[in-house]
């Protein structure tokens, strides 16, 4: 992946250095700031390819930074990965609803963090563009035009709703979606369906996917994501 400009907004210096070191090793240009106000200012100034944003910041918190960036037509294209502490599930939900792309919970594995970064940057590059006719992962092929899914080369039968959920999640691996966002994506805004109904569809989808059902991960307190790890 080509070098990207990544802005890290984090007030803990040890975490700043950890992220800067590992992202730089991946070939990226990394800039760090320690407050929400500075993060907002720098994001508007340099328009980074990715913003890594801690939620607990001195002064302006991460959620407010996210809100202002996503409400600004000049910066709403910037993908955001949130850094959160355990027990901040409600903040995660708010952040996702504001437009954040993913989150990583502290303390985190550097390997997992870097995989999330790669996934978000890959999506921005358009590797998951709507024009793609087939989505391929190990042991799993999703043929969009034919509405067919193959597991280890064998065709599996999915309902239309199950297929749409799988397609929606698989186009954005690593990206966490709330149940409401999944409903809107597969049925359109305003469709009357409950969270329990989405959970029911996920159960059916996992059952039909069999050995590759591990791709569909439940994110407690938030929703679901397609995971490649």
Buried (B, 14 or more C-beta within 10 A) or exposed (E): EEEBEBBBBBBBEEBBEBBBEBBEEBEBBBEBBBBBBBBBEBBBEEBBBBBBBBBBBEEBBBBBBBBBBBEBEEBEEBBBBBBBEEEBBEBBBBBBEBBBBBBBBBEBEEEBBBBBBBBBBBBBEEEBEEEEEEBEEEBBBBBBEEEBBBBEEEEBEBEEBBBBBBBBBBBBBBBBBBBBBBBBBBEEEEEEBEEEBBBEBBEBBBEBBEEBBEBBBEBEEBBBBBBEE
